[in-house]
Amino acid sequence: MFCCNMMDQNVYFADSPEKKRVFYIRRFDEYMLPCADGSGILISHCPWCGKKLPESKRMRWFDELDALGIEFSLFDTEQVPPQYLSDAWWNE
Ligand SMILES: [Zn+2]
């Protein structure tokens, strides 16, 4: 599913309880290195095979929700349409 076997074995979804080396945020199409404080550092290339990873869709995500006139905070996503809480909004 991901760029190489090493990424397949070392990536986890951000909402997964199982932690590995790199986490993936579906809604933003972002790959992050986890930090001790719980945040992450965005990476642009696979650490193992060197392939360029997709551009982050985070800004597009905020722009689209703005265009829909939806008010929300990252901690209160009740107003966010469900397709924007997964990769459904960009990955048909
Ligand atoms: Zn790779």
PDB file of the backbone (N, CA, C, O) and the ligand in Angstrom, with CONECT records:
HET     ZN  A 101       1
ATOM      1  N   MET A   1       0.831  -1.205   0.000  1.00  0.00           N
ATOM      2  CA  MET A   1       0.000   0.000   0.000  1.00  0.00           C
ATOM      3  C   MET A   1       0.867   1.258   0.000  1.00  0.00           C
ATOM      4  O   MET A   1       0.535   2.235  -0.671  1.00  0.00           O
ATOM      5  N   PHE A   2       1.976   1.245   0.744  1.00  0.00           N
ATOM      6  CA  PHE A   2       2.848   2.413   0.779  1.00  0.00           C
ATOM      7  C   PHE A   2       3.996   2.245  -0.223  1.00  0.00           C
ATOM      8  O   PHE A   2       3.990   1.302  -1.014  1.00  0.00           O
ATOM      9  N   CYS A   3       4.976   3.148  -0.194  1.00  0.00           N
ATOM     10  CA  CYS A   3       5.991   3.197  -1.251  1.00  0.00           C
ATOM     11  C   CYS A   3       6.928   1.998  -1.292  1.00  0.00           C
ATOM     12  O   CYS A   3       7.446   1.667  -2.358  1.00  0.00           O
ATOM     13  N   CYS A   4       7.163   1.329  -0.142  1.00  0.00           N
ATOM     14  CA  CYS A   4       8.102   0.197  -0.124  1.00  0.00           C
ATOM     15  C   CYS A   4       7.795  -0.694   1.083  1.00  0.00           C
ATOM     16  O   CYS A   4       7.002  -0.326   1.949  1.00  0.00           O
ATOM     17  N   ASN A   5       8.422  -1.851   1.129  1.00  0.00           N
ATOM     18  CA  ASN A   5       8.191  -2.786   2.238  1.00  0.00           C
ATOM     19  C   ASN A   5       8.556  -2.180   3.588  1.00  0.00           C
ATOM     20  O   ASN A   5       7.849  -2.392   4.574  1.00  0.00           O
ATOM     21  N   MET A   6       9.655  -1.426   3.641  1.00  0.00           N
ATOM     22  CA  MET A   6      10.073  -0.830   4.916  1.00  0.00           C
ATOM     23  C   MET A   6       9.025   0.167   5.412  1.00  0.00           C
ATOM     24  O   MET A   6       8.710   0.201   6.602  1.00  0.00           O
ATOM     25  N   MET A   7       8.485   0.979   4.496  1.00  0.00           N
ATOM     26  CA  MET A   7       7.434   1.913   4.910  1.00  0.00           C
ATOM     27  C   MET A   7       6.210   1.123   5.372  1.00  0.00           C
ATOM     28  O   MET A   7       5.617   1.438   6.404  1.00  0.00           O
ATOM     29  N   ASP A   8       5.837   0.099   4.606  1.00  0.00           N
ATOM     30  CA  ASP A   8       4.697  -0.741   5.001  1.00  0.00           C
ATOM     31  C   ASP A   8       4.865  -1.251   6.440  1.00  0.00           C
ATOM     32  O   ASP A   8       3.912  -1.273   7.219  1.00  0.00           O
ATOM     33  N   GLN A   9       6.085  -1.656   6.772  1.00  0.00           N
ATOM     34  CA  GLN A   9       6.323  -2.270   8.086  1.00  0.00           C
ATOM     35  C   GLN A   9       6.463  -1.234   9.194  1.00  0.00           C
ATOM     36  O   GLN A   9       6.275  -1.564  10.365  1.00  0.00           O
ATOM     37  N   ASN A  10       6.788   0.012   8.852  1.00  0.00           N
ATOM     38  CA  ASN A  10       7.121   0.993   9.885  1.00  0.00           C
ATOM     39  C   ASN A  10       6.129   2.145  10.021  1.00  0.00           C
ATOM     40  O   ASN A  10       6.292   2.999  10.893  1.00  0.00           O
ATOM     41  N   VAL A  11       5.120   2.178   9.183  1.00  0.00           N
ATOM     42  CA  VAL A  11       4.162   3.282   9.244  1.00  0.00           C
ATOM     43  C   VAL A  11       2.931   2.851  10.040  1.00  0.00           C
ATOM     44  O   VAL A  11       2.537   1.685  10.011  1.00  0.00           O
ATOM     45  N   TYR A  12       2.336   3.801  10.747  1.00  0.00           N
ATOM     46  CA  TYR A  12       1.066   3.538  11.427  1.00  0.00           C
ATOM     47  C   TYR A  12       0.144   4.730  11.209  1.00  0.00           C
ATOM     48  O   TYR A  12       0.598   5.850  10.979  1.00  0.00           O
ATOM     49  N   PHE A  13      -1.156   4.471  11.284  1.00  0.00           N
ATOM     50  CA  PHE A  13      -2.111   5.558  11.117  1.00  0.00           C
ATOM     51  C   PHE A  13      -2.165   6.378  12.407  1.00  0.00           C
ATOM     52  O   PHE A  13      -2.100   5.832  13.508  1.00  0.00           O
ATOM     53  N   ALA A  14      -2.285   7.688  12.248  1.00  0.00           N
ATOM     54  CA  ALA A  14      -2.196   8.603  13.388  1.00  0.00           C
ATOM     55  C   ALA A  14      -3.185   8.239  14.494  1.00  0.00           C
ATOM     56  O   ALA A  14      -2.915   8.473  15.672  1.00  0.00           O
ATOM     57  N   ASP A  15      -4.339   7.664  14.114  1.00  0.00           N
ATOM     58  CA  ASP A  15      -5.344   7.345  15.133  1.00  0.00           C
ATOM     59  C   ASP A  15      -5.188   5.922  15.678  1.00  0.00           C
ATOM     60  O   ASP A  15      -6.023   5.463  16.458  1.00  0.00           O
ATOM     61  N   SER A  16      -4.135   5.231  15.275  1.00  0.00           N
ATOM     62  CA  SER A  16      -3.924   3.856  15.734  1.00  0.00           C
ATOM     63  C   SER A  16      -3.231   3.839  17.092  1.00  0.00           C
ATOM     64  O   SER A  16      -2.331   4.643  17.333  1.00  0.00           O
ATOM     65  N   PRO A  17      -3.638   2.931  17.986  1.00  0.00           N
ATOM     66  CA  PRO A  17      -2.956   2.836  19.285  1.00  0.00           C
ATOM     67  C   PRO A  17      -1.548   2.244  19.151  1.00  0.00           C
ATOM     68  O   PRO A  17      -0.701   2.441  20.021  1.00  0.00           O
ATOM     69  N   GLU A  18      -1.310   1.522  18.062  1.00  0.00           N
ATOM     70  CA  GLU A  18       0.003   0.894  17.866  1.00  0.00           C
ATOM     71  C   GLU A  18       0.979   1.913  17.285  1.00  0.00           C
ATOM     72  O   GLU A  18       0.730   2.468  16.215  1.00  0.00           O
ATOM     73  N   LYS A  19       2.079   2.160  17.976  1.00  0.00           N
ATOM     74  CA  LYS A  19       3.055   3.148  17.522  1.00  0.00           C
ATOM     75  C   LYS A  19       4.224   2.464  16.821  1.00  0.00           C
ATOM     76  O   LYS A  19       4.699   1.417  17.259  1.00  0.00           O
ATOM     77  N   LYS A  20       4.678   3.069  15.731  1.00  0.00           N
ATOM     78  CA  LYS A  20       5.852   2.561  15.027  1.00  0.00           C
ATOM     79  C   LYS A  20       6.799   3.723  14.752  1.00  0.00           C
ATOM     80  O   LYS A  20       6.954   4.598  15.603  1.00  0.00           O
ATOM     81  N   ARG A  21       7.441   3.752  13.574  1.00  0.00           N
ATOM     82  CA  ARG A  21       8.477   4.755  13.299  1.00  0.00           C
ATOM     83  C   ARG A  21       7.956   6.033  12.634  1.00  0.00           C
ATOM     84  O   ARG A  21       8.456   7.127  12.897  1.00  0.00           O
ATOM     85  N   VAL A  22       6.947   5.881  11.770  1.00  0.00           N
ATOM     86  CA  VAL A  22       6.412   7.012  10.997  1.00  0.00           C
ATOM     87  C   VAL A  22       4.897   6.944  11.112  1.00  0.00           C
ATOM     88  O   VAL A  22       4.322   5.862  10.993  1.00  0.00           O
ATOM     89  N   PHE A  23       4.232   8.082  11.341  1.00  0.00           N
ATOM     90  CA  PHE A  23       2.779   8.009  11.304  1.00  0.00           C
ATOM     91  C   PHE A  23       2.213   8.763  10.117  1.00  0.00           C
ATOM     92  O   PHE A  23       2.795   9.728   9.623  1.00  0.00           O
ATOM     93  N   TYR A  24       1.078   8.297   9.686  1.00  0.00           N
ATOM     94  CA  TYR A  24       0.434   8.804   8.486  1.00  0.00           C
ATOM     95  C   TYR A  24      -0.913   9.405   8.869  1.00  0.00           C
ATOM     96  O   TYR A  24      -1.718   8.765   9.545  1.00  0.00           O
ATOM     97  N   ILE A  25      -1.153  10.650   8.430  1.00  0.00           N
ATOM     98  CA  ILE A  25      -2.435  11.318   8.689  1.00  0.00           C
ATOM     99  C   ILE A  25      -3.234  11.300   7.394  1.00  0.00           C
ATOM    100  O   ILE A  25      -2.950  12.050   6.460  1.00  0.00           O
ATOM    101  N   ARG A  26      -4.235  10.433   7.353  1.00  0.00           N
ATOM    102  CA  ARG A  26      -4.999  10.228   6.116  1.00  0.00           C
ATOM    103  C   ARG A  26      -5.619  11.511   5.591  1.00  0.00           C
ATOM    104  O   ARG A  26      -5.528  11.809   4.400  1.00  0.00           O
ATOM    105  N   ARG A  27      -6.258  12.281   6.490  1.00  0.00           N
ATOM    106  CA  ARG A  27      -7.028  13.439   5.995  1.00  0.00           C
ATOM    107  C   ARG A  27      -6.140  14.498   5.365  1.00  0.00           C
ATOM    108  O   ARG A  27      -6.588  15.256   4.504  1.00  0.00           O
ATOM    109  N   PHE A  28      -4.854  14.555   5.800  1.00  0.00           N
ATOM    110  CA  PHE A  28      -3.924  15.535   5.235  1.00  0.00           C
ATOM    111  C   PHE A  28      -2.933  14.899   4.258  1.00  0.00           C
ATOM    112  O   PHE A  28      -2.154  15.610   3.623  1.00  0.00           O
ATOM    113  N   ASP A  29      -2.954  13.566   4.133  1.00  0.00           N
ATOM    114  CA  ASP A  29      -1.977  12.852   3.293  1.00  0.00           C
ATOM    115  C   ASP A  29      -0.548  13.224   3.707  1.00  0.00           C
ATOM    116  O   ASP A  29       0.304  13.537   2.876  1.00  0.00           O
ATOM    117  N   GLU A  30      -0.323  13.177   5.026  1.00  0.00           N
ATOM    118  CA  GLU A  30       0.980  13.579   5.572  1.00  0.00           C
ATOM    119  C   GLU A  30       1.674  12.424   6.289  1.00  0.00           C
ATOM    120  O   GLU A  30       1.050  11.628   6.991  1.00  0.00           O
ATOM    121  N   TYR A  31       2.997  12.366   6.081  1.00  0.00           N
ATOM    122  CA  TYR A  31       3.840  11.393   6.775  1.00  0.00           C
ATOM    123  C   TYR A  31       4.665  12.161   7.796  1.00  0.00           C
ATOM    124  O   TYR A  31       5.282  13.175   7.467  1.00  0.00           O
ATOM    125  N   MET A  32       4.676  11.674   9.045  1.00  0.00           N
ATOM    126  CA  MET A  32       5.331  12.394  10.133  1.00  0.00           C
ATOM    127  C   MET A  32       6.242  11.467  10.930  1.00  0.00           C
ATOM    128  O   MET A  32       5.949  10.287  11.123  1.00  0.00           O
ATOM    129  N   LEU A  33       7.359  12.040  11.388  1.00  0.00           N
ATOM    130  CA  LEU A  33       8.181  11.364  12.387  1.00  0.00           C
ATOM    131  C   LEU A  33       7.629  11.751  13.748  1.00  0.00           C
ATOM    132  O   LEU A  33       7.504  12.940  14.043  1.00  0.00           O
ATOM    133  N   PRO A  34       7.294  10.767  14.589  1.00  0.00           N
ATOM    134  CA  PRO A  34       6.736  11.105  15.897  1.00  0.00           C
ATOM    135  C   PRO A  34       7.799  11.711  16.816  1.00  0.00           C
ATOM    136  O   PRO A  34       8.954  11.287  16.809  1.00  0.00           O
ATOM    137  N   CYS A  35       7.393  12.708  17.608  1.00  0.00           N
ATOM    138  CA  CYS A  35       8.285  13.348  18.565  1.00  0.00           C
ATOM    139  C   CYS A  35       7.843  12.972  19.977  1.00  0.00           C
ATOM    140  O   CYS A  35       6.700  12.567  20.192  1.00  0.00           O
ATOM    141  N   ALA A  36       8.755  13.109  20.928  1.00  0.00           N
ATOM    142  CA  ALA A  36       8.489  12.706  22.314  1.00  0.00           C
ATOM    143  C   ALA A  36       7.293  13.448  22.904  1.00  0.00           C
ATOM    144  O   ALA A  36       6.599  12.911  23.768  1.00  0.00           O
ATOM    145  N   ASP A  37       7.042  14.676  22.448  1.00  0.00           N
ATOM    146  CA  ASP A  37       5.943  15.461  23.025  1.00  0.00           C
ATOM    147  C   ASP A  37       4.599  15.141  22.385  1.00  0.00           C
ATOM    148  O   ASP A  37       3.603  15.795  22.695  1.00  0.00           O
ATOM    149  N   GLY A  38       4.547  14.152  21.502  1.00  0.00           N
ATOM    150  CA  GLY A  38       3.281  13.750  20.888  1.00  0.00           C
ATOM    151  C   GLY A  38       3.027  14.416  19.550  1.00  0.00           C
ATOM    152  O   GLY A  38       2.099  14.035  18.837  1.00  0.00           O
ATOM    153  N   SER A  39       3.834  15.405  19.199  1.00  0.00           N
ATOM    154  CA  SER A  39       3.666  16.043  17.893  1.00  0.00           C
ATOM    155  C   SER A  39       4.441  15.231  16.845  1.00  0.00           C
ATOM    156  O   SER A  39       4.913  14.131  17.131  1.00  0.00           O
ATOM    157  N   GLY A  40       4.566  15.776  15.649  1.00  0.00           N
ATOM    158  CA  GLY A  40       5.307  15.078  14.608  1.00  0.00           C
ATOM    159  C   GLY A  40       6.013  16.061  13.700  1.00  0.00           C
ATOM    160  O   GLY A  40       5.648  17.234  13.627  1.00  0.00           O
ATOM    161  N   ILE A  41       7.022  15.574  13.012  1.00  0.00           N
ATOM    162  CA  ILE A  41       7.746  16.389  12.030  1.00  0.00           C
ATOM    163  C   ILE A  41       7.416  15.853  10.648  1.00  0.00           C
ATOM    164  O   ILE A  41       7.629  14.676  10.357  1.00  0.00           O
ATOM    165  N   LEU A  42       6.896  16.724   9.803  1.00  0.00           N
ATOM    166  CA  LEU A  42       6.522  16.339   8.443  1.00  0.00           C
ATOM    167  C   LEU A  42       7.764  15.915   7.658  1.00  0.00           C
ATOM    168  O   LEU A  42       8.787  16.600   7.687  1.00  0.00           O
ATOM    169  N   ILE A  43       7.670  14.798   6.967  1.00  0.00           N
ATOM    170  CA  ILE A  43       8.785  14.383   6.102  1.00  0.00           C
ATOM    171  C   ILE A  43       8.324  14.412   4.650  1.00  0.00           C
ATOM    172  O   ILE A  43       7.158  14.151   4.357  1.00  0.00           O
ATOM    173  N   SER A  44       9.245  14.730   3.744  1.00  0.00           N
ATOM    174  CA  SER A  44       8.899  14.895   2.338  1.00  0.00           C
ATOM    175  C   SER A  44       9.313  13.697   1.488  1.00  0.00           C
ATOM    176  O   SER A  44       8.850  13.530   0.360  1.00  0.00           O
ATOM    177  N   HIS A  45      10.208  12.855   2.057  1.00  0.00           N
ATOM    178  CA  HIS A  45      10.684  11.686   1.314  1.00  0.00           C
ATOM    179  C   HIS A  45      10.694  10.474   2.235  1.00  0.00           C
ATOM    180  O   HIS A  45      10.847  10.611   3.449  1.00  0.00           O
ATOM    181  N   CYS A  46      10.531   9.291   1.655  1.00  0.00           N
ATOM    182  CA  CYS A  46      10.590   8.063   2.446  1.00  0.00           C
ATOM    183  C   CYS A  46      12.003   7.898   3.001  1.00  0.00           C
ATOM    184  O   CYS A  46      12.974   8.001   2.252  1.00  0.00           O
ATOM    185  N   PRO A  47      12.133   7.640   4.327  1.00  0.00           N
ATOM    186  CA  PRO A  47      13.465   7.480   4.921  1.00  0.00           C
ATOM    187  C   PRO A  47      14.190   6.230   4.430  1.00  0.00           C
ATOM    188  O   PRO A  47      15.408   6.136   4.586  1.00  0.00           O
ATOM    189  N   TRP A  48      13.480   5.272   3.843  1.00  0.00           N
ATOM    190  CA  TRP A  48      14.102   4.007   3.441  1.00  0.00           C
ATOM    191  C   TRP A  48      14.386   3.943   1.956  1.00  0.00           C
ATOM    192  O   TRP A  48      15.509   3.626   1.562  1.00  0.00           O
ATOM    193  N   CYS A  49      13.400   4.236   1.117  1.00  0.00           N
ATOM    194  CA  CYS A  49      13.621   4.092  -0.333  1.00  0.00           C
ATOM    195  C   CYS A  49      13.896   5.443  -1.008  1.00  0.00           C
ATOM    196  O   CYS A  49      14.314   5.478  -2.165  1.00  0.00           O
ATOM    197  N   GLY A  50      13.666   6.547  -0.300  1.00  0.00           N
ATOM    198  CA  GLY A  50      13.980   7.862  -0.842  1.00  0.00           C
ATOM    199  C   GLY A  50      12.928   8.439  -1.766  1.00  0.00           C
ATOM    200  O   GLY A  50      13.092   9.541  -2.290  1.00  0.00           O
ATOM    201  N   LYS A  51      11.839   7.695  -1.970  1.00  0.00           N
ATOM    202  CA  LYS A  51      10.800   8.188  -2.875  1.00  0.00           C
ATOM    203  C   LYS A  51      10.160   9.457  -2.307  1.00  0.00           C
ATOM    204  O   LYS A  51       9.958   9.583  -1.100  1.00  0.00           O
ATOM    205  N   LYS A  52       9.848  10.391  -3.208  1.00  0.00           N
ATOM    206  CA  LYS A  52       9.159  11.610  -2.788  1.00  0.00           C
ATOM    207  C   LYS A  52       7.747  11.245  -2.331  1.00  0.00           C
ATOM    208  O   LYS A  52       7.028  10.528  -3.027  1.00  0.00           O
ATOM    209  N   LEU A  53       7.362  11.737  -1.170  1.00  0.00           N
ATOM    210  CA  LEU A  53       6.022  11.470  -0.635  1.00  0.00           C
ATOM    211  C   LEU A  53       5.065  12.544  -1.155  1.00  0.00           C
ATOM    212  O   LEU A  53       5.514  13.594  -1.614  1.00  0.00           O
ATOM    213  N   PRO A  54       3.765  12.299  -1.092  1.00  0.00           N
ATOM    214  CA  PRO A  54       2.815  13.295  -1.620  1.00  0.00           C
ATOM    215  C   PRO A  54       2.933  14.633  -0.892  1.00  0.00           C
ATOM    216  O   PRO A  54       3.336  14.693   0.269  1.00  0.00           O
ATOM    217  N   GLU A  55       2.575  15.698  -1.595  1.00  0.00           N
ATOM    218  CA  GLU A  55       2.504  17.012  -0.958  1.00  0.00           C
ATOM    219  C   GLU A  55       1.404  16.981   0.104  1.00  0.00           C
ATOM    220  O   GLU A  55       0.352  16.374  -0.099  1.00  0.00           O
ATOM    221  N   SER A  56       1.652  17.635   1.227  1.00  0.00           N
ATOM    222  CA  SER A  56       0.633  17.728   2.272  1.00  0.00           C
ATOM    223  C   SER A  56      -0.629  18.397   1.721  1.00  0.00           C
ATOM    224  O   SER A  56      -0.549  19.368   0.968  1.00  0.00           O
ATOM    225  N   LYS A  57      -1.784  17.872   2.103  1.00  0.00           N
ATOM    226  CA  LYS A  57      -3.057  18.479   1.691  1.00  0.00           C
ATOM    227  C   LYS A  57      -3.688  19.278   2.830  1.00  0.00           C
ATOM    228  O   LYS A  57      -4.870  19.618   2.785  1.00  0.00           O
ATOM    229  N   ARG A  58      -2.884  19.571   3.850  1.00  0.00           N
ATOM    230  CA  ARG A  58      -3.411  20.264   5.036  1.00  0.00           C
ATOM    231  C   ARG A  58      -4.001  21.635   4.696  1.00  0.00           C
ATOM    232  O   ARG A  58      -5.103  21.960   5.138  1.00  0.00           O
ATOM    233  N   MET A  59      -3.275  22.439   3.915  1.00  0.00           N
ATOM    234  CA  MET A  59      -3.775  23.777   3.593  1.00  0.00           C
ATOM    235  C   MET A  59      -5.039  23.695   2.754  1.00  0.00           C
ATOM    236  O   MET A  59      -5.979  24.466   2.951  1.00  0.00           O
ATOM    237  N   ARG A  60      -5.056  22.738   1.799  1.00  0.00           N
ATOM    238  CA  ARG A  60      -6.247  22.535   0.952  1.00  0.00           C
ATOM    239  C   ARG A  60      -7.437  22.126   1.815  1.00  0.00           C
ATOM    240  O   ARG A  60      -8.566  22.548   1.564  1.00  0.00           O
ATOM    241  N   TRP A  61      -7.182  21.305   2.831  1.00  0.00           N
ATOM    242  CA  TRP A  61      -8.232  20.850   3.740  1.00  0.00           C
ATOM    243  C   TRP A  61      -8.873  22.048   4.450  1.00  0.00           C
ATOM    244  O   TRP A  61     -10.097  22.173   4.497  1.00  0.00           O
ATOM    245  N   PHE A  62      -8.021  22.929   5.004  1.00  0.00           N
ATOM    246  CA  PHE A  62      -8.548  24.123   5.681  1.00  0.00           C
ATOM    247  C   PHE A  62      -9.266  25.041   4.700  1.00  0.00           C
ATOM    248  O   PHE A  62     -10.316  25.599   5.017  1.00  0.00           O
ATOM    249  N   ASP A  63      -8.694  25.196   3.500  1.00  0.00           N
ATOM    250  CA  ASP A  63      -9.315  26.049   2.474  1.00  0.00           C
ATOM    251  C   ASP A  63     -10.702  25.537   2.098  1.00  0.00           C
ATOM    252  O   ASP A  63     -11.649  26.315   1.988  1.00  0.00           O
ATOM    253  N   GLU A  64     -10.815  24.220   1.902  1.00  0.00           N
ATOM    254  CA  GLU A  64     -12.109  23.666   1.496  1.00  0.00           C
ATOM    255  C   GLU A  64     -13.153  23.809   2.598  1.00  0.00           C
ATOM    256  O   GLU A  64     -14.311  24.122   2.320  1.00  0.00           O
ATOM    257  N   LEU A  65     -12.750  23.579   3.853  1.00  0.00           N
ATOM    258  CA  LEU A  65     -13.712  23.729   4.951  1.00  0.00           C
ATOM    259  C   LEU A  65     -14.108  25.197   5.109  1.00  0.00           C
ATOM    260  O   LEU A  65     -15.262  25.506   5.406  1.00  0.00           O
ATOM    261  N   ASP A  66     -13.154  26.090   4.910  1.00  0.00           N
ATOM    262  CA  ASP A  66     -13.431  27.524   4.911  1.00  0.00           C
ATOM    263  C   ASP A  66     -14.449  27.866   3.834  1.00  0.00           C
ATOM    264  O   ASP A  66     -15.418  28.582   4.087  1.00  0.00           O
ATOM    265  N   ALA A  67     -14.221  27.342   2.617  1.00  0.00           N
ATOM    266  CA  ALA A  67     -15.102  27.615   1.487  1.00  0.00           C
ATOM    267  C   ALA A  67     -16.504  27.087   1.748  1.00  0.00           C
ATOM    268  O   ALA A  67     -17.481  27.641   1.244  1.00  0.00           O
ATOM    269  N   LEU A  68     -16.608  26.016   2.535  1.00  0.00           N
ATOM    270  CA  LEU A  68     -17.923  25.464   2.885  1.00  0.00           C
ATOM    271  C   LEU A  68     -18.563  26.243   4.031  1.00  0.00           C
ATOM    272  O   LEU A  68     -19.711  25.996   4.400  1.00  0.00           O
ATOM    273  N   GLY A  69     -17.802  27.188   4.591  1.00  0.00           N
ATOM    274  CA  GLY A  69     -18.331  28.008   5.682  1.00  0.00           C
ATOM    275  C   GLY A  69     -18.441  27.270   6.995  1.00  0.00           C
ATOM    276  O   GLY A  69     -19.248  27.630   7.853  1.00  0.00           O
ATOM    277  N   ILE A  70     -17.622  26.227   7.157  1.00  0.00           N
ATOM    278  CA  ILE A  70     -17.699  25.413   8.363  1.00  0.00           C
ATOM    279  C   ILE A  70     -16.747  25.962   9.426  1.00  0.00           C
ATOM    280  O   ILE A  70     -15.554  26.143   9.183  1.00  0.00           O
ATOM    281  N   GLU A  71     -17.304  26.222  10.607  1.00  0.00           N
ATOM    282  CA  GLU A  71     -16.508  26.704  11.731  1.00  0.00           C
ATOM    283  C   GLU A  71     -16.205  25.525  12.641  1.00  0.00           C
ATOM    284  O   GLU A  71     -17.094  24.753  13.001  1.00  0.00           O
ATOM    285  N   PHE A  72     -14.948  25.401  13.002  1.00  0.00           N
ATOM    286  CA  PHE A  72     -14.569  24.274  13.851  1.00  0.00           C
ATOM    287  C   PHE A  72     -13.207  24.560  14.455  1.00  0.00           C
ATOM    288  O   PHE A  72     -12.514  25.493  14.050  1.00  0.00           O
ATOM    289  N   SER A  73     -12.836  23.744  15.430  1.00  0.00           N
ATOM    290  CA  SER A  73     -11.455  23.757  15.898  1.00  0.00           C
ATOM    291  C   SER A  73     -10.920  22.339  15.740  1.00  0.00           C
ATOM    292  O   SER A  73     -11.694  21.396  15.578  1.00  0.00           O
ATOM    293  N   LEU A  74      -9.604  22.185  15.788  1.00  0.00           N
ATOM    294  CA  LEU A  74      -9.014  20.848  15.624  1.00  0.00           C
ATOM    295  C   LEU A  74      -9.448  19.915  16.745  1.00  0.00           C
ATOM    296  O   LEU A  74      -9.389  18.694  16.597  1.00  0.00           O
ATOM    297  N   PHE A  75      -9.882  20.483  17.865  1.00  0.00           N
ATOM    298  CA  PHE A  75     -10.256  19.656  19.008  1.00  0.00           C
ATOM    299  C   PHE A  75     -11.761  19.445  19.082  1.00  0.00           C
ATOM    300  O   PHE A  75     -12.245  18.669  19.906  1.00  0.00           O
ATOM    301  N   ASP A  76     -12.497  20.132  18.224  1.00  0.00           N
ATOM    302  CA  ASP A  76     -13.946  19.971  18.202  1.00  0.00           C
ATOM    303  C   ASP A  76     -14.365  19.883  16.740  1.00  0.00           C
ATOM    304  O   ASP A  76     -14.686  20.887  16.105  1.00  0.00           O
ATOM    305  N   THR A  77     -14.354  18.671  16.229  1.00  0.00           N
ATOM    306  CA  THR A  77     -14.577  18.475  14.796  1.00  0.00           C
ATOM    307  C   THR A  77     -16.009  18.034  14.504  1.00  0.00           C
ATOM    308  O   THR A  77     -16.290  17.490  13.435  1.00  0.00           O
ATOM    309  N   GLU A  78     -16.912  18.269  15.456  1.00  0.00           N
ATOM    310  CA  GLU A  78     -18.298  17.839  15.275  1.00  0.00           C
ATOM    311  C   GLU A  78     -18.941  18.432  14.015  1.00  0.00           C
ATOM    312  O   GLU A  78     -19.781  17.794  13.380  1.00  0.00           O
ATOM    313  N   GLN A  79     -18.537  19.661  13.660  1.00  0.00           N
ATOM    314  CA  GLN A  79     -19.126  20.334  12.496  1.00  0.00           C
ATOM    315  C   GLN A  79     -18.498  19.900  11.174  1.00  0.00           C
ATOM    316  O   GLN A  79     -18.996  20.246  10.103  1.00  0.00           O
ATOM    317  N   VAL A  80     -17.406  19.142  11.253  1.00  0.00           N
ATOM    318  CA  VAL A  80     -16.687  18.762  10.039  1.00  0.00           C
ATOM    319  C   VAL A  80     -17.378  17.574   9.374  1.00  0.00           C
ATOM    320  O   VAL A  80     -17.599  16.550  10.021  1.00  0.00           O
ATOM    321  N   PRO A  81     -17.724  17.698   8.078  1.00  0.00           N
ATOM    322  CA  PRO A  81     -18.355  16.568   7.388  1.00  0.00           C
ATOM    323  C   PRO A  81     -17.457  15.327   7.452  1.00  0.00           C
ATOM    324  O   PRO A  81     -16.236  15.443   7.348  1.00  0.00           O
ATOM    325  N   PRO A  82     -18.056  14.138   7.625  1.00  0.00           N
ATOM    326  CA  PRO A  82     -17.268  12.921   7.861  1.00  0.00           C
ATOM    327  C   PRO A  82     -16.208  12.638   6.798  1.00  0.00           C
ATOM    328  O   PRO A  82     -15.153  12.088   7.114  1.00  0.00           O
ATOM    329  N   GLN A  83     -16.473  13.007   5.539  1.00  0.00           N
ATOM    330  CA  GLN A  83     -15.464  12.703   4.508  1.00  0.00           C
ATOM    331  C   GLN A  83     -14.173  13.485   4.742  1.00  0.00           C
ATOM    332  O   GLN A  83     -13.112  13.090   4.257  1.00  0.00           O
ATOM    333  N   TYR A  84     -14.258  14.604   5.492  1.00  0.00           N
ATOM    334  CA  TYR A  84     -13.057  15.396   5.779  1.00  0.00           C
ATOM    335  C   TYR A  84     -12.283  14.884   6.996  1.00  0.00           C
ATOM    336  O   TYR A  84     -11.202  15.383   7.309  1.00  0.00           O
ATOM    337  N   LEU A  85     -12.845  13.886   7.674  1.00  0.00           N
ATOM    338  CA  LEU A  85     -12.142  13.302   8.816  1.00  0.00           C
ATOM    339  C   LEU A  85     -11.344  12.070   8.401  1.00  0.00           C
ATOM    340  O   LEU A  85     -10.644  11.469   9.216  1.00  0.00           O
ATOM    341  N   SER A  86     -11.456  11.699   7.125  1.00  0.00           N
ATOM    342  CA  SER A  86     -10.654  10.600   6.594  1.00  0.00           C
ATOM    343  C   SER A  86     -10.013  11.092   5.309  1.00  0.00           C
ATOM    344  O   SER A  86      -9.933  12.297   5.069  1.00  0.00           O
ATOM    345  N   ASP A  87      -9.558  10.161   4.486  1.00  0.00           N
ATOM    346  CA  ASP A  87      -8.987  10.578   3.201  1.00  0.00           C
ATOM    347  C   ASP A  87     -10.050  10.640   2.099  1.00  0.00           C
ATOM    348  O   ASP A  87      -9.720  10.865   0.934  1.00  0.00           O
ATOM    349  N   ALA A  88     -11.317  10.441   2.458  1.00  0.00           N
ATOM    350  CA  ALA A  88     -12.384  10.363   1.447  1.00  0.00           C
ATOM    351  C   ALA A  88     -12.517  11.637   0.620  1.00  0.00           C
ATOM    352  O   ALA A  88     -12.897  11.580  -0.550  1.00  0.00           O
ATOM    353  N   TRP A  89     -12.210  12.779   1.214  1.00  0.00           N
ATOM    354  CA  TRP A  89     -12.402  14.060   0.494  1.00  0.00           C
ATOM    355  C   TRP A  89     -11.412  14.243  -0.652  1.00  0.00           C
ATOM    356  O   TRP A  89     -11.708  14.990  -1.584  1.00  0.00           O
ATOM    357  N   TRP A  90     -10.241  13.588  -0.624  1.00  0.00           N
ATOM    358  CA  TRP A  90      -9.273  13.744  -1.720  1.00  0.00           C
ATOM    359  C   TRP A  90      -8.982  12.418  -2.423  1.00  0.00           C
ATOM    360  O   TRP A  90      -8.441  12.419  -3.528  1.00  0.00           O
ATOM    361  N   ASN A  91      -9.331  11.290  -1.803  1.00  0.00           N
ATOM    362  CA  ASN A  91      -8.944   9.980  -2.330  1.00  0.00           C
ATOM    363  C   ASN A  91     -10.186   9.179  -2.711  1.00  0.00           C
ATOM    364  O   ASN A  91     -10.525   8.196  -2.053  1.00  0.00           O
ATOM    365  N   GLU A  92     -10.855   9.605  -3.771  1.00  0.00           N
ATOM    366  CA  GLU A  92     -12.086   8.923  -4.185  1.00  0.00           C
ATOM    367  C   GLU A  92     -11.801   7.491  -4.651  1.00  0.00           C
ATOM    368  O   GLU A  92     -12.724   6.772  -5.035  1.00  0.00           O
TER     369      GLU A  92
HETATM  370 ZN    ZN A 101       9.676   3.915   0.730  1.00  0.00          ZN2+
END
